[in-house]
């Protein structure tokens, strides 16, 4: 399949909203607001939203992913300052480096059970992120994934998690408790004063 333009049905109908090539959403060129990724897209390309429409990225408010998406690329939604709603799909496997870093309006995120890897600095500097929900299936969190998420107070990693990268929770100054498995490998570099709780059994 070659290059495919998905056209907007909004006020600017006739102009391409999504540039999709071989299942990869290469670039978003729409007006923002609440965006629904088209069914059939298998991955979100690097910088697809973060650089696709310049200063207009400030108008991106929400994004929903179809069940066909398996990966979200590097910097794909980086610095989308008003992105407040992210609905990740079951079937997603990897969230890439800095994918949602600097999303200042994101308050909560639910990680589907299909996700196995959260990339380096994936949610770095999401300043008002208060809640991250995980499900069993996640195995790897890379370095600094939640660096400077200053509003996180409690976090419960799934028992399936094998590795937490260095600095994952550095700068999370409101963090009070971390729950994880005794089998999870980490550098014990959690913020000072954080209570570490282990699952029984």
Secondary structure, DSSP 8 states (H G I E B T S, - for coil): --EEEEE--STTTTSEEEEEETTEEEEE-S--EEEE--TT--EE-TTTTTTTTGGGGGGEEEEE--TT--EE-TTTTTT-TT--EEE--TT--EE-TTTTTT-TT--EEE--TT--EE-TTTTTT-TT--EEE--TT--EE-TTTTTT-TT--EEE--TT--EE-TTTTTT-TT--EEEE-TT-B------TT-EEEE---
